[in-house]
Amino acid sequence: MGQIHLKQTFNHPADQVWAWLKDYGNIHRIHPMIGKSYIEGEQSCGVGAVRICEMNMGGFQLKERVLDWQENQSYTVDIYETTMPLMKRSLATFGVRAIGAETSEVYIDIEYTTTFGFFGKIMDALFMNPVMTVMMKRMFRKLDEFLSGSRQQSLDAPG
């Protein structure tokens, strides 16, 4: 099983960070590899909400369902269907913790299984895990850019 655990301190209050993280249908705004994301069904967030993510490269798609939702703190998604090669299934938790009034810690914990047995494990070690780690670090940077106002895009703006 592959794992990625990342965290970063942000000079932004936890409630501001959470406002971006909880915008479940619009992960494409901060995830560098997702070109489009949208909600399937009527539930936009919370346990049971389903999101479709269309990747920028390869025409790959992910289908995710929220398994756990802790308002103002974190949510966990089950990536239960994907067209991405090597990826079998994944659980990802996105969260934020207040450190101080104007400072917070953002974290991402991902656990996943690969296809193709031993070959998949080798490909994970050589390619998949390093690429996913870089993507998550880029997601942190993009989130910080939005929160810092350098992108001048509000939550209400179309993605």
Backbone torsions as a table, in degrees:
resi	resn	phi	psi	omega
1	MET	NA	130.2	177.0
2	GLY	-84.6	152.3	179.7
3	GLN	-142.9	145.9	172.3
4	ILE	-137.4	127.2	177.6
5	HIS	-131.3	112.2	-179.2
6	LEU	-128.5	149.2	173.1
7	LYS	-148.6	154.0	-179.5
8	GLN	-150.7	141.6	176.0
9	THR	-84.4	134.1	178.7
10	PHE	-117.4	142.2	175.1
11	ASN	-89.9	54.4	179.4
12	HIS	-143.0	143.9	177.8
13	PRO	-61.4	148.6	-178.0
14	ALA	-58.1	-36.1	-178.7
15	ASP	-67.1	-33.2	176.1
16	GLN	-69.4	-40.5	178.0
17	VAL	-64.4	-44.9	-179.1
18	TRP	-60.5	-36.4	179.2
19	ALA	-57.3	-34.9	177.5
20	TRP	-80.1	-43.1	-178.5
21	LEU	-64.1	-38.8	-175.7
22	LYS	-77.5	-6.7	177.2
23	ASP	-75.1	68.4	-167.0
24	TYR	-55.7	-39.6	-177.6
25	GLY	-76.0	-9.6	-175.0
26	ASN	-119.2	36.0	179.1
27	ILE	-59.6	-24.3	-179.7
28	HIS	-60.6	-21.7	179.4
29	ARG	-66.5	-30.4	-177.0
30	ILE	-117.3	-12.7	-180.0
31	HIS	-93.7	119.2	-173.1
32	PRO	-67.9	-18.1	-178.1
33	MET	-100.9	-6.0	-178.1
34	ILE	-101.6	118.6	-179.9
35	GLY	-82.4	-31.3	-177.4
36	LYS	-152.4	138.9	174.0
37	SER	-140.3	147.2	-178.8
38	TYR	-158.3	159.3	-179.7
39	ILE	-83.0	138.6	172.2
40	GLU	-105.4	123.3	-177.5
41	GLY	96.2	-167.4	-173.7
42	GLU	-98.0	-15.9	-177.4
43	GLN	-87.2	117.5	-174.3
44	SER	-88.7	-18.5	176.8
45	CYS	-162.1	175.8	-179.5
46	GLY	88.2	173.0	-177.9
47	VAL	-57.0	128.9	179.0
48	GLY	98.4	-16.1	179.0
49	ALA	-63.7	139.6	-178.4
50	VAL	-117.5	135.2	-179.7
51	ARG	-125.9	141.4	173.2
52	ILE	-107.8	131.6	177.3
53	CYS	-119.9	125.2	176.6
54	GLU	-104.5	121.4	-175.4
55	MET	-76.1	151.2	178.5
56	ASN	-65.4	-36.7	-175.5
57	MET	-113.1	142.7	172.2
58	GLY	80.5	-6.2	-178.5
59	GLY	68.0	19.4	-178.8
60	PHE	-74.7	155.8	-177.8
61	GLN	-137.7	145.5	175.1
62	LEU	-121.1	143.2	173.1
63	LYS	-121.0	123.1	-173.0
64	GLU	-125.5	145.4	177.1
65	ARG	-128.1	136.4	177.8
66	VAL	-74.1	124.1	177.7
67	LEU	-98.4	-30.4	-177.7
68	ASP	-144.9	137.6	179.8
69	TRP	-137.6	114.1	176.6
70	GLN	-111.5	97.3	-174.1
71	GLU	-50.4	135.8	-179.6
72	ASN	67.9	10.8	-177.9
73	GLN	-133.7	-61.2	-172.3
74	SER	-164.0	165.4	167.5
75	TYR	-147.0	152.5	179.3
76	THR	-120.0	132.0	178.5
77	VAL	-116.3	147.4	174.0
78	ASP	-105.4	113.5	174.7
79	ILE	-85.1	94.0	-169.8
80	TYR	-98.8	-8.4	178.6
81	GLU	-147.1	130.3	-179.8
82	THR	-153.8	151.4	174.1
83	THR	-101.1	2.5	-179.9
84	MET	-70.2	134.9	177.1
85	PRO	-68.3	149.5	179.1
86	LEU	76.4	-23.9	-176.1
87	MET	-88.8	123.4	177.9
88	LYS	-97.2	-57.2	-178.5
89	ARG	-158.1	154.8	-176.7
90	SER	-151.3	146.3	169.6
91	LEU	-117.6	132.2	179.9
92	ALA	-133.5	131.4	176.3
93	THR	-113.0	128.2	176.0
94	PHE	-113.0	130.3	-178.0
95	GLY	-154.5	170.2	178.7
96	VAL	-143.0	141.8	176.2
97	ARG	-127.8	136.6	175.0
98	ALA	-73.1	133.4	173.5
99	ILE	-102.3	-39.7	176.9
100	GLY	-151.6	-171.7	-178.1
101	ALA	-63.6	-34.4	-177.1
102	GLU	-118.6	12.9	-176.4
103	THR	-134.4	142.7	179.0
104	SER	-145.4	164.9	175.3
105	GLU	-115.6	126.2	177.3
106	VAL	-103.7	139.2	180.0
107	TYR	-138.7	154.6	175.1
108	ILE	-135.9	126.2	175.3
109	ASP	-121.1	122.3	-177.9
110	ILE	-126.1	133.2	171.8
111	GLU	-127.5	133.2	-175.4
112	TYR	-147.3	159.0	174.3
113	THR	-118.4	148.7	-178.7
114	THR	-108.3	165.2	174.9
115	THR	-92.4	176.6	173.6
116	PHE	67.6	25.9	172.0
117	GLY	51.5	-128.1	-177.0
118	PHE	-61.1	-40.8	178.0
119	PHE	-60.1	-42.1	177.6
120	GLY	-62.3	-37.5	178.5
121	LYS	-66.4	-38.6	177.3
122	ILE	-65.7	-46.4	179.2
123	MET	-62.7	-34.7	176.9
124	ASP	-63.0	-48.8	-177.6
125	ALA	-65.0	-38.5	-176.7
126	LEU	-83.3	-31.5	-170.4
127	PHE	-130.2	-58.5	-168.6
128	MET	-63.1	-51.6	-178.4
129	ASN	-61.9	-46.7	178.0
130	PRO	-61.3	-40.6	179.9
131	VAL	-66.9	-44.6	179.0
132	MET	-63.0	-37.6	178.9
133	THR	-64.0	-45.0	177.3
134	VAL	-61.1	-41.9	-180.0
135	MET	-62.5	-41.4	-179.9
136	MET	-68.0	-36.5	176.3
137	LYS	-66.3	-38.5	175.8
138	ARG	-65.7	-34.7	177.0
139	MET	-63.8	-41.7	175.0
140	PHE	-57.7	-46.5	-179.1
141	ARG	-61.6	-43.5	-178.9
142	LYS	-65.9	-41.3	176.8
143	LEU	-60.5	-43.6	178.8
144	ASP	-63.1	-39.1	176.7
145	GLU	-59.8	-46.5	179.3
146	PHE	-62.6	-45.1	-178.7
147	LEU	-66.4	-30.6	179.3
148	SER	-78.3	-9.1	178.1
149	GLY	85.1	1.2	-177.7
150	SER	-70.6	-17.9	179.3
151	ARG	-97.6	-13.3	176.3
152	GLN	48.3	45.5	176.9
153	GLN	-123.1	128.1	-179.6
154	SER	-91.1	168.7	176.5
155	LEU	-64.4	-24.3	-177.8
156	ASP	-82.8	-15.7	-178.4
157	ALA	-69.0	144.2	177.8
158	PRO	-62.8	144.9	-178.3
159	GLY	-77.9	NA	NA
